[in-house]
């Protein structure tokens, strides 16, 4: 018996390297909420040397479970979902879960994700 595929923890800026259908987990800051199509526009300027990337996250299937204050502009949220497409303006993700990042230590998060990426690439030796 098999379950659903695991998600990959990625930076928002790494979403552009993901394929359609990839299950991803990432962090982003709410930049806008478009009520008409239940879409969050998220940003995370990391790495800072690159231009900020945008993720358009459709939350229509989980809308009733989201707390309104968690999607206010400026709030950091965790997203679990599937990549559904991309264009010049960013990557589109269908969310299956969105939750507040709470009291976030952004630098610690970035270091942890980078460390996990290095481990996955076999570049960390203990």
N, C-alpha and C positions, 0 to 999 in steps of 0.2 A: 504494500500500500504506500502510495506516495502522497505527499502534501504539496502545498503551493510552493513555488520557487522562493528561495531566500532573497532578501533585498540586498542591494549593494549600497554601502554608506559612501556617499560622494559629496564633494563640494558642489554648490549650485553652479559654479563655473565649469565643472566637469560634466554637467548634463549634456553639453553639446557633443561630447564624445560617446554618449550612450545611443543605443539603437532603439528604434520603435519597439515597444513591448517590454523593454527592460524594466524590472522592478527596482526602484531606487528609494533611498531614504536620504534626506538632506535638510539643511537648515536655511531659512531665509527670513528677511525682514519685510514685513508687509509695507508695500509702497502704495498700493491702491487696491480697492475692492470694487469690482464692477458688478452691481446688483443684477443687471439684466441677464447676464449669463453665469452668475455665481462663480466668478473667477477672481482669484487673488493674483496680484502681480507682486512677485517677491524679488528682492535683490540681496546680494551679499558681495561686497567689493573685496573679494579675496581670490587670488592673490592681488594685492593692491597695485602691482605694476601693470595689471591689465585693466581694460575698461570694464565697468560693472556689467555683469550678465543679468539677464532677466529670465525668470521662470513664470509662466502663466499656468496657475494651478486651478483646475476646475474642481469645485467642491460640491457640486450639485447633488451627488449621491450620498453625501454625508452631512449635508447642510443642517439637518435637524439636530445633529449631535454636537455641533460646534458652538462654543460659547461666544457671544457677540464681542466681548472685550478682548478675546484672543485674536481677533482679526482686525483690530484697530490699526490704523497706519502707525508705523513705528514699532509694532510688537514683533518679536522674534518667535517663529513657529517651526516646529519639526513637521516634515511632510513624509508620508509613506505613500507611494503611488507608482503608476506606470507611465513611462514616456510614450506620448501619443503622436508627437511630431515636433518639427522645428522649422524655423525660417529665419530671416535676417533680424527679426525683432526679439527672438528668444526661443526657448524650448517650452512646449506644452506638456503638462503632466495631468493625468486623471488621478486625483487623490482618493485613497481608500481610508486614510486616517490623517488628521491634522491635530496637533496639540501644542499648547504653549511651551516655549522653551524655558519659561520661568525666569529665575534670577540667573542669567547666563554669564559665564566667564568666557567671552568670545575667544580670547587668546588661547585659553586652555583647550577649548573645543577645536580650534584650528590646529593646534599642536597635536592633539590626539588623532584627528583624522589624518594628518600628514604622517604620523607614526604608523598608523594602520596601513596606509598606502605603501610606505617603505617596507613594512613587514611582508605585505603581499607580493612585493617585487623582489623579496629576498635580499634587501639592502641593509637590514638590521641584524646585527650579530650580538648575541648575549653571552 
